């Protein structure tokens, strides 16, 4: 199966059942710092929420481009068949881990979050410079910082970017993933409370986790399923060879 932007969007949408617990609380804390007139008026609050999330998703795209660039250098060394196998294992393995994590059956991705926490301790102080948030531009800057918060869901999506072997495709994939998380984190007022209660139900989390787990198993074991990198890898090699002749 090719990695598609639609697939990345759906993983972001399903996986965002995990987001309200952590990121939803962050949004709530940030908006509490706004003036009461803004917080109580959805039209006036909208630019701030939009800016937070635009910054967050932009940081995902930047991370996807960086990871895609690094993987391009690594996968270029491997033969095409081996590159396809590596990409397939990375993608399917992380999707299975994410599914188990979201369903509450295996907390393995928490180890990655702890490792990411070391980087976060260096980045987080930058966000304090934009507090209090009294303008959408500050909200945008804070969102750019917020996007680097340690999160197993984001790390799993980045594994897809690693498998693309291309900075542009890595960025687009993370952009689609970020857009998938947007509905859950953009909800306001009563909708946020309702979604929070809904996503805390065990069957919702387990259902989302199971769907992502099945997708990972399909990626690993279905005949002809691949990450979408190998064919492009081979094509780039041939085109590069022709350009040198």
Buried (B, 14 or more C-beta within 10 A) or exposed (E): BEBEBEBBBBBBBBBBBBBBEEBBEBBEEBBEEBEEEBBEEEEEBBBBBBBBBBBBBBBBBBBBBBBBBBBBEEBEEBEBEEBBBBBBBBBBBBBBBBBBBBBEEEEEBEEBBEEBEEEBEEBBEEBEEBEEBBEBEBBBBBBBBBBBBBBBBBBBBBBBBBBBBBBEBBBBBBBBBBBBBBEBBBBEEEEBEEBBEEBEEEEBBBBBBBBBBEBBBEBBEEEEBBBBBBBBBBEBBEEEEEEEE
